[in-house]
């Protein structure tokens, strides 16, 4: 017997088609071209782009695409005999992206996507379709951009029972809050700066109202807890109503304001919330600046895992997409949500009002006699106990800023008190409240 095994024939290239050639699509092309040899060595075979498709083939994308076949009809990518993997970068929960995804998996071709909205809303159906054709469905880039958190939870921490997963899941909001924190800017000013820098869209609704983070949280929750995706069970509150005074008061309390997505599962069920929170200043999340993302997962044997990095952008997102393609080239894939769809359970939705903790509450009120008594009465009637009470003399929106911290109590009591105060003729604008996290 020969002491040296016979050399094996080289594997044929993995042939890839890209649908949607925007910022991220251009990043994928650049990455595959720049690191071609390194990627081939790591994948065990060459990875080649064979076809592209987008709405406008004549758009200047700042990159030469003439070497690749162009298909005006995305369905042609699925039908082509020389395509093994389709990369969907179109966006949107439904429409052409979902149609392409279904066609790709139905044809037994691998699908890689960065589309968190589509996965959050239709991930179970797509995963079931992928299982029926024994086809890879990969979506690392859908959550936290270039941070390999999906792979880490799905594979690296797969032996652990996860107690909770939480983090900063939207870079736009984190950039805005960081600017408010460092420069004393108001929300509108910080949002305008984020738009000028390209972090926020002209219509920032998905970001600043917490919808984008909710999509990502629902995906993480399914992976961590072995539950069916349920985007409808995620409550989302954004950062529109945060003012500079909230940032200052949080700092005075030894905390920083962050938009946090958190999912926990216990005997009461699964809770999934996206909301601005006060994070202790000594917690790692308090040190995550600008447009970065960070995810924390707490396992019963591995302990606390902390992931931080760029949550968006051409380079980081392309990195995650190509990492998925490399896995497919190596034939390394399994169930999309770490276990077969039929093994995922339907966790009951935990009662959000039963969540117990301290809260920060801020109101802007008219400067007149009796207002403080009215606030105290509303809190008493809702069975909310006040730990500390701060009144700032500086006028804001024509009123006075009142900030208070509650003792631990159920969230429903806070909501009841704020509903009473919101109806008051002496309260200006919308009352603001944020959980004070004990992390």
Secondary structure in CASP SS format (residue, H / E / C, confidence):
PFRMAT SS
TARGET T0000
AUTHOR 0000-0000-0000
METHOD secondary structure of the structure
MODEL  1
X C 1.00
X C 1.00
X C 1.00
X C 1.00
X C 1.00
X C 1.00
X C 1.00
X C 1.00
X C 1.00
X C 1.00
X C 1.00
X C 1.00
X C 1.00
X E 1.00
X E 1.00
X E 1.00
X E 1.00
X E 1.00
X E 1.00
X C 1.00
X C 1.00
X C 1.00
X H 1.00
X H 1.00
X H 1.00
X H 1.00
X H 1.00
X H 1.00
X H 1.00
X H 1.00
X H 1.00
X H 1.00
X H 1.00
X H 1.00
X C 1.00
X H 1.00
X H 1.00
X H 1.00
X H 1.00
X H 1.00
X H 1.00
X H 1.00
X H 1.00
X C 1.00
X C 1.00
X C 1.00
X E 1.00
X E 1.00
X E 1.00
X E 1.00
X E 1.00
X E 1.00
X E 1.00
X C 1.00
X C 1.00
X C 1.00
X C 1.00
X C 1.00
X C 1.00
X C 1.00
X C 1.00
X C 1.00
X C 1.00
X C 1.00
X C 1.00
X C 1.00
X C 1.00
X C 1.00
X E 1.00
X E 1.00
X C 1.00
X C 1.00
X C 1.00
X C 1.00
X H 1.00
X H 1.00
X H 1.00
X H 1.00
X H 1.00
X C 1.00
X C 1.00
X C 1.00
X C 1.00
X C 1.00
X E 1.00
X E 1.00
X E 1.00
X E 1.00
X C 1.00
X C 1.00
X C 1.00
X C 1.00
X C 1.00
X C 1.00
X H 1.00
X H 1.00
X H 1.00
X H 1.00
X H 1.00
X H 1.00
X H 1.00
X H 1.00
X H 1.00
X H 1.00
X H 1.00
X H 1.00
X C 1.00
X C 1.00
X C 1.00
X E 1.00
X E 1.00
X E 1.00
X E 1.00
X C 1.00
X C 1.00
X H 1.00
X H 1.00
X H 1.00
X H 1.00
X H 1.00
X H 1.00
X H 1.00
X H 1.00
X H 1.00
X H 1.00
X H 1.00
X H 1.00
X H 1.00
X H 1.00
X H 1.00
X H 1.00
X H 1.00
X C 1.00
X C 1.00
X C 1.00
X C 1.00
X E 1.00
X E 1.00
X C 1.00
X H 1.00
X H 1.00
X H 1.00
X C 1.00
X C 1.00
X C 1.00
X C 1.00
X C 1.00
X C 1.00
X H 1.00
X H 1.00
X H 1.00
X H 1.00
X H 1.00
X H 1.00
X H 1.00
X H 1.00
X C 1.00
X C 1.00
X C 1.00
X C 1.00
X C 1.00
X E 1.00
X E 1.00
X E 1.00
X E 1.00
X E 1.00
X E 1.00
X E 1.00
X C 1.00
X C 1.00
X H 1.00
X H 1.00
X H 1.00
X H 1.00
X H 1.00
X H 1.00
X H 1.00
X H 1.00
X H 1.00
X H 1.00
X H 1.00
X H 1.00
X H 1.00
X C 1.00
X C 1.00
X C 1.00
X H 1.00
X H 1.00
X H 1.00
X H 1.00
X H 1.00
X H 1.00
X H 1.00
X H 1.00
X H 1.00
X H 1.00
X C 1.00
X C 1.00
X C 1.00
X C 1.00
X C 1.00
X C 1.00
X C 1.00
X C 1.00
X H 1.00
X H 1.00
X H 1.00
X H 1.00
X C 1.00
X C 1.00
X H 1.00
X H 1.00
X H 1.00
X H 1.00
X H 1.00
X H 1.00
X H 1.00
X H 1.00
X H 1.00
X H 1.00
X H 1.00
X H 1.00
X H 1.00
X H 1.00
X H 1.00
X C 1.00
X E 1.00
X C 1.00
X C 1.00
X C 1.00
X H 1.00
X H 1.00
X H 1.00
X C 1.00
X E 1.00
X E 1.00
X C 1.00
X C 1.00
X C 1.00
X C 1.00
X C 1.00
X C 1.00
X C 1.00
X H 1.00
X H 1.00
X H 1.00
X H 1.00
X H 1.00
X H 1.00
X H 1.00
X H 1.00
X H 1.00
X C 1.00
X C 1.00
X E 1.00
X E 1.00
X E 1.00
X E 1.00
X E 1.00
X E 1.00
X E 1.00
X E 1.00
X E 1.00
X E 1.00
X E 1.00
X E 1.00
X C 1.00
X C 1.00
X E 1.00
X E 1.00
X E 1.00
X E 1.00
X E 1.00
X E 1.00
X E 1.00
X E 1.00
X E 1.00
X E 1.00
X E 1.00
X E 1.00
X C 1.00
X C 1.00
X C 1.00
X H 1.00
X H 1.00
X H 1.00
X H 1.00
X C 1.00
X C 1.00
X C 1.00
X C 1.00
X E 1.00
X E 1.00
X E 1.00
X E 1.00
X E 1.00
X E 1.00
X E 1.00
X E 1.00
X C 1.00
X C 1.00
X C 1.00
X E 1.00
X E 1.00
X E 1.00
X E 1.00
X E 1.00
X E 1.00
X E 1.00
X E 1.00
X C 1.00
X C 1.00
X C 1.00
X H 1.00
X H 1.00
X H 1.00
X H 1.00
X H 1.00
X H 1.00
X H 1.00
X H 1.00
X H 1.00
X H 1.00
X H 1.00
X H 1.00
X H 1.00
X H 1.00
X H 1.00
X H 1.00
X C 1.00
X C 1.00
X C 1.00
X C 1.00
X C 1.00
X C 1.00
X C 1.00
X C 1.00
X C 1.00
X C 1.00
X C 1.00
X H 1.00
X H 1.00
X H 1.00
X C 1.00
X E 1.00
X C 1.00
X C 1.00
X C 1.00
X E 1.00
X C 1.00
X C 1.00
X H 1.00
X H 1.00
X H 1.00
X C 1.00
X E 1.00
X E 1.00
X E 1.00
X E 1.00
X E 1.00
X E 1.00
X E 1.00
X E 1.00
X E 1.00
X E 1.00
X C 1.00
X C 1.00
X C 1.00
X C 1.00
X C 1.00
X H 1.00
X H 1.00
X H 1.00
X H 1.00
X H 1.00
X H 1.00
X H 1.00
X H 1.00
X H 1.00
X H 1.00
X H 1.00
X C 1.00
X C 1.00
X C 1.00
X C 1.00
X E 1.00
X E 1.00
X E 1.00
X E 1.00
X E 1.00
X E 1.00
X E 1.00
X E 1.00
X E 1.00
X E 1.00
X E 1.00
X C 1.00
X C 1.00
X E 1.00
X E 1.00
X E 1.00
X E 1.00
X E 1.00
X E 1.00
X E 1.00
X E 1.00
X C 1.00
X C 1.00
X E 1.00
X E 1.00
X H 1.00
X H 1.00
X H 1.00
X H 1.00
X H 1.00
X H 1.00
X H 1.00
X H 1.00
X H 1.00
X H 1.00
X H 1.00
X H 1.00
X C 1.00
X C 1.00
X C 1.00
X C 1.00
X E 1.00
X E 1.00
X E 1.00
X E 1.00
X E 1.00
X E 1.00
X E 1.00
X E 1.00
X E 1.00
X E 1.00
X C 1.00
X C 1.00
X C 1.00
END
